[in-house]
Amino acid sequence: MMNYPAKQYAPLRRPLAHLDALFNRLYTWRYNPLYHSGALVVACFVVLSVTGLYLLLFYRIGSPYASVERIADQAFAGRWIRSLHRYASDLAVVAALVHAFRMGVQNRAWGPRALAWLSGIVLLGVFLICGWTGYVMVWDTQAQLLAQEGARLLDVFPIFSEPIARAFAGDRAIPSAFFFLNLFAHIAIPVGILLILWIHVSRLARTELLPPRPLTWGMVGVLTVLSVAWPAVLGPEADPLRVPQDVALDLFYNFWVPLSAAVPAGVSWLALVAGLVAVGAIPWLTRPALETVEPSWVDPRFCTGCEQCYHDCPYEAISMVARDDDRPYTVGLVDPDKCVSCGICAGSCAPMGVGPPKRAGRDQLRSVKEFITRHQPSSQDVVLVACSRSAAGWEADDFGGAPVLPVDCVGNVHTSVVEYLVRAGAGGVIVVSCPPRDCWNREGVKWMDARVYDGREAELKDRVDRTRIRVVHAAEAEGRVLAESLALFRSQIGALDRALSERAIELDTTCEQPAVSVAEEVT
């Protein structure tokens, strides 16, 4: 029931896992900012758009530095709004880098997700360009260094009638057209950002672009307090006739300027291209072996056209099409170019007619039967059905000898597996998942919770004793959370009547119009 190795890239994942656990303790998994790093970029973009509109009212391309200076002198609004604009832009870059690091280390960039990875690289690059145009608009000494180095790099390409660097030689005033072009780019680029963002999330279902409201307003509040308490510093006015000394550069946007200035322009471009190629190749470098990521497929004999797999797929990889027989309903069709082999569709199908090879519902029942034969769980045993990226899938602790049934994602688990374990005599079953906000398959935990507690198809049947079942969210480094939950559940199980083991377990896998009995395939 496993897809690919759980501990891939462990040296990088281990520090991230401990950081996640720390933030979960501080903010809970619902509001952990690390889990919402991608959405925080969008939230920062909204803040930048609002504050940027205000700053635009007072900016003058004929006297750029003086107009920014007047904004900074507005103690009531301008000073802190400009600072909020600056700090939000920095946070956007930090959040984007965190988001990219998480996706790369968690091996969530390969295959169909390569489009999101590559568009994310473009998105970050365009965001940086937008930020550079904003810094140049201020026209202080930092802007001067940035403009001069940018001109030196662009002059490598013979596309201009005369070198751009001559405009900053100091023998003539900087033309207003230069600042107009920067202003135009600074306003126009965000439109392009929206387009690239749409491409970035185009293969995702039910995209949440913004963080939860408490986290969003908390971020805005912290940045506002920071802006009021420590306003962004405005450097001395740029003077092309002087070489700026001791210029404070923005750590996130302009750290590269002195590094680039120290080497020939060609070397800088070579380093940039090499870096882009290396980062852009990550989807292909991190792809698991082909035999472990086979896409899901639909067995038309069992499909009843209920559309549950279509609705549950996090990547919109399933469509409903007309059947080629005389049955009066549609059948699911998986697009292999969009399927990431998460297996969530297998958990959504009551008649077990869809899923990745070796991980569909019927395959899971065979695996759980072998598991029971091998471990013989007693009425006092608690079985852990554990996501490979949860605490039970990562920690070396055997959790007091509790039998562990490893799965690639709890969203892939058919509820019949949980039912079978309980009816086979296990004292209890804990489904151990990663936190819902950090599910590697986006919605696996969400749908498992809904199937167990809210009656979502394929739901855990009412005949199953819910007192013997728990769903625990414990991230990779949250072994303590799982251990405490396990100890509490064991004490609760001990107070219940002895669990009875059924000899002949029959499972109800019917949907609206089941075509073939499950007994034909499982027995």
SVG drawing of the C-alpha trace seen along z (x, -y; Angstrom):
<svg xmlns="http://www.w3.org/2000/svg" viewBox="-30 -67 65 85">
<polyline fill="none" stroke="black" stroke-width="0.4" points="0.0,0.0 3.1,-2.2 3.9,-4.4 7.6,-5.6 10.1,-5.8 8.8,-7.7 12.2,-9.0 13.5,-10.3 15.6,-13.5 15.7,-12.8 18.7,-15.1 16.7,-18.1 13.3,-17.0 14.4,-16.3 15.1,-20.0 11.9,-21.1 9.9,-18.5 11.2,-19.8 10.5,-23.4 6.9,-22.3 6.4,-20.7 7.6,-23.8 5.2,-26.1 2.4,-23.6 2.9,-23.9 2.9,-27.7 0.1,-28.2 -1.6,-24.8 -1.7,-23.1 -4.6,-25.2 -2.6,-28.4 0.9,-27.3 2.4,-29.9 4.8,-27.4 1.9,-25.3 0.4,-28.4 3.6,-29.8 2.3,-29.8 -1.0,-31.5 1.0,-34.1 2.6,-35.2 -0.8,-36.0 -1.8,-37.8 1.3,-39.9 0.5,-40.6 -2.9,-42.0 -1.2,-44.2 1.3,-45.4 -1.5,-46.3 -3.5,-48.3 -0.5,-50.2 0.9,-50.7 -2.2,-52.5 -1.9,-54.9 1.8,-55.6 1.0,-56.1 -1.1,-59.1 1.9,-61.0 4.7,-59.7 6.0,-62.1 8.3,-60.9 9.7,-64.5 11.0,-64.5 11.1,-60.9 13.3,-61.2 11.6,-64.4 8.1,-62.8 9.2,-59.7 10.7,-62.0 7.4,-63.8 5.6,-60.5 8.1,-59.5 7.4,-62.8 3.7,-62.0 3.8,-60.8 0.2,-59.9 0.0,-57.6 2.7,-57.9 5.6,-56.8 4.1,-53.6 2.3,-52.7 5.5,-53.0 7.2,-50.8 4.3,-48.3 4.8,-48.2 8.5,-47.5 8.1,-44.8 5.3,-43.0 7.5,-42.8 10.3,-41.2 7.9,-38.8 6.5,-37.8 10.0,-36.7 10.7,-34.8 7.3,-33.0 7.9,-32.1 11.3,-30.6 9.9,-28.7 7.1,-27.4 9.5,-26.3 11.8,-24.6 8.8,-22.7 7.6,-21.5 11.1,-20.4 12.1,-18.7 8.7,-17.0 9.1,-15.7 6.0,-17.5 7.4,-18.9 7.6,-16.0 5.3,-14.8 2.0,-16.7 3.1,-19.1 6.1,-20.2 3.9,-23.0 3.3,-24.4 7.0,-24.2 8.2,-25.9 5.5,-28.6 6.5,-29.2 10.1,-29.9 8.8,-32.3 6.4,-33.9 9.3,-34.5 11.4,-35.9 8.7,-38.3 8.1,-39.3 11.7,-40.2 11.8,-42.2 8.7,-44.1 10.5,-44.7 13.6,-46.0 11.6,-48.5 10.1,-49.7 13.5,-50.2 14.7,-52.2 11.6,-54.5 12.8,-55.7 16.1,-56.9 18.3,-56.8 21.8,-55.4 20.5,-51.9 18.5,-52.5 21.6,-54.0 23.7,-50.9 20.9,-48.7 20.3,-50.7 24.0,-50.9 24.6,-47.2 21.5,-46.3 22.6,-48.5 26.0,-46.9 24.4,-43.4 22.0,-44.4 24.8,-46.0 26.2,-42.5 23.4,-42.1 23.8,-44.2 20.2,-45.2 20.5,-49.0 21.9,-51.7 24.2,-52.9 25.1,-51.4 22.5,-51.9 25.2,-52.6 25.9,-55.9 22.6,-57.2 24.1,-56.9 27.5,-58.5 26.5,-61.8 27.2,-64.0 23.5,-64.5 20.4,-64.4 18.5,-61.1 15.6,-61.5 12.0,-61.4 11.3,-58.7 13.5,-56.4 11.3,-56.8 8.2,-56.6 9.2,-53.3 10.0,-52.0 6.6,-53.2 4.8,-51.7 6.6,-48.3 5.9,-48.5 2.2,-48.8 2.0,-46.5 4.0,-43.6 1.4,-42.7 -1.1,-42.0 1.4,-39.5 1.8,-38.1 -2.0,-37.4 -1.8,-35.5 1.2,-33.4 -0.6,-32.7 -3.6,-31.4 -1.2,-29.1 0.5,-28.1 -2.8,-26.7 -4.5,-25.7 -4.2,-22.0 -5.5,-22.2 -9.1,-21.7 -10.6,-23.9 -7.5,-26.2 -7.3,-28.2 -5.4,-31.3 -5.5,-33.1 -4.5,-31.9 -7.2,-31.5 -8.5,-34.9 -6.8,-34.8 -3.5,-34.2 -4.0,-36.8 -5.0,-39.5 -2.3,-38.5 0.3,-38.9 -1.1,-42.3 -1.1,-43.3 2.5,-42.3 3.7,-44.0 1.8,-47.2 3.2,-47.3 6.7,-46.7 6.1,-49.5 5.0,-52.0 7.8,-51.0 10.6,-50.7 9.9,-52.7 11.8,-51.8 14.9,-54.0 15.2,-56.3 18.8,-56.5 20.6,-59.7 19.5,-60.9 21.3,-59.2 24.1,-61.2 25.7,-59.5 28.8,-61.8 29.5,-60.1 30.3,-56.5 27.9,-55.5 29.6,-54.4 28.2,-52.1 24.8,-51.6 22.3,-49.5 21.0,-46.9 17.7,-45.0 18.7,-41.5 16.0,-39.8 16.0,-41.8 19.5,-43.3 21.9,-41.1 23.3,-40.0 24.4,-43.5 27.9,-43.6 28.5,-39.9 27.6,-40.6 29.6,-43.8 32.8,-42.0 32.9,-39.7 32.5,-40.2 28.9,-40.6 29.2,-37.4 30.1,-35.4 27.0,-36.8 24.8,-35.7 26.4,-32.3 25.7,-31.8 22.1,-32.9 21.5,-30.5 23.2,-27.6 21.1,-28.3 17.9,-28.4 18.7,-25.2 19.5,-23.4 16.3,-24.6 14.2,-24.0 15.5,-20.4 14.2,-19.5 10.9,-17.9 12.9,-15.5 15.7,-14.9 13.3,-14.1 10.8,-11.9 10.4,-8.5 10.9,-5.3 8.3,-5.0 6.9,-1.7 5.9,-3.4 3.9,-6.3 1.6,-4.6 -1.6,-6.7 -5.0,-5.5 -7.3,-3.7 -11.1,-3.0 -12.5,0.5 -15.7,-0.1 -17.2,3.1 -17.5,1.6 -18.0,-2.1 -21.6,-3.2 -21.2,-6.8 -21.6,-8.3 -19.0,-10.9 -17.4,-10.8 -13.9,-10.2 -14.4,-13.1 -15.4,-15.4 -12.7,-14.2 -9.7,-14.3 -7.4,-17.2 -5.8,-17.6 -8.9,-17.5 -7.4,-14.4 -10.8,-12.5 -13.6,-13.3 -16.9,-11.6 -17.5,-10.3 -20.2,-8.3 -19.9,-4.6 -19.3,-2.3 -22.0,0.2 -25.8,-0.1 -25.6,-1.2 -27.5,-4.5 -24.8,-6.4 -21.3,-7.8 -18.0,-6.3 -14.8,-7.8 -11.8,-8.4 -8.4,-9.3 -6.1,-11.6 -2.6,-10.2 -1.0,-13.5 -2.7,-15.1 -2.7,-12.1 0.0,-12.1 -0.9,-8.6 -2.1,-9.9 -4.8,-7.3 -7.5,-9.5 -9.9,-8.2 -9.5,-4.7 -10.7,-5.8 -13.7,-7.6 -15.1,-4.6 -17.5,-2.4 -17.5,0.4 -13.7,0.2 -13.6,-0.5 -10.8,-3.0 -7.3,-3.6 -3.6,-3.2 -2.3,0.3 -1.8,2.3 -3.4,-0.4 -7.1,-0.2 -9.7,0.9 -9.5,4.6 -5.7,4.5 -6.0,2.8 -8.3,5.6 -5.8,8.2 -3.1,6.3 -5.1,5.9 -5.9,9.6 -2.2,10.5 -1.6,7.9 -4.1,9.6 -2.7,13.0 0.9,11.8 0.2,9.7 -2.9,11.4 -4.1,8.2 -5.9,9.0 -8.8,7.2 -6.2,5.1 -4.2,4.1 -4.5,0.7 -3.5,0.9 -2.0,-2.2 -3.0,-2.8 -0.2,-5.3 0.6,-7.8 4.2,-7.4 4.8,-11.1 3.2,-11.1 4.9,-10.6 4.2,-6.8 5.8,-6.7 8.9,-8.6 9.7,-8.0 11.9,-5.0 9.7,-4.5 7.5,-1.4 4.9,-3.1 4.6,-0.3 4.5,2.5 1.4,1.2 1.1,2.9 1.6,0.4 -0.1,0.7 1.9,-1.8 0.0,-3.7 1.2,-6.3 -1.7,-8.7 -4.7,-8.2 -6.9,-9.7 -6.0,-6.5 -7.3,-4.3 -10.7,-2.7 -12.8,-2.8 -13.5,0.9 -9.9,1.4 -10.7,-0.3 -13.9,1.7 -12.1,5.0 -9.5,4.4 -12.2,3.6 -14.4,6.6 -11.3,8.9 -10.9,8.3 -8.5,5.4 -9.2,3.5 -9.0,0.2 -7.7,-1.5 -5.9,-4.9 -5.6,-6.4 -2.4,-8.5 -2.2,-11.3 0.0,-14.3 -1.7,-17.6 -4.6,-18.5 -2.9,-21.7 0.3,-19.8 -1.2,-16.8 1.3,-15.9 -1.7,-15.1 -3.5,-18.3 -6.9,-16.8 -6.2,-13.3 -6.7,-14.0 -9.7,-16.2 -11.5,-13.4 -10.5,-10.7 -12.0,-12.8 -15.2,-13.3 -15.5,-9.6 -15.1,-8.5 -17.1,-11.2 -19.3,-13.0 -20.7,-10.2 -18.9,-11.2 -18.7,-8.5 -17.2,-5.9 -18.2,-6.4 -17.4,-4.2 -20.5,-2.2 -22.8,-2.8 -22.4,0.8 -18.8,0.1 -18.2,-0.8 -16.9,-4.4 -15.6,-4.2 -12.9,-2.0 -11.7,-4.4 -9.7,-7.6 -8.1,-9.9 -4.9,-11.5 -3.0,-14.3 0.7,-14.1 3.4,-15.5 6.7,-13.7 8.4,-15.1 5.3,-15.0 5.9,-11.6 5.0,-13.0 1.5,-13.9 0.9,-10.4 2.3,-8.7 0.0,-10.7 -3.0,-10.1 -2.2,-6.4 -1.8,-6.1 -5.2,-7.9 -6.9,-5.7 -5.5,-2.5 -6.9,-3.5 -10.3,-4.1 -10.2,-0.8 -9.4,1.0 -12.6,-0.3 -14.7,1.1 -16.1,4.6 -13.8,7.2 -13.7,6.8 -15.2,9.7 -13.5,11.3 -15.8,12.2 -14.9,15.3 -16.6,14.5 -16.5,10.8 -18.7,9.5 -18.3,5.9 -20.9,3.7 -19.2,2.1 -22.4,1.2 -22.9,-2.2 -25.9,-3.3 -25.8,-0.6 -23.0,1.9 -22.1,4.0 -20.1,6.8 -19.9,8.3 -16.7,7.5 -16.6,11.1 -15.7,12.1 -12.5,10.1 -11.4,10.3 -11.9,13.9"/>
</svg>
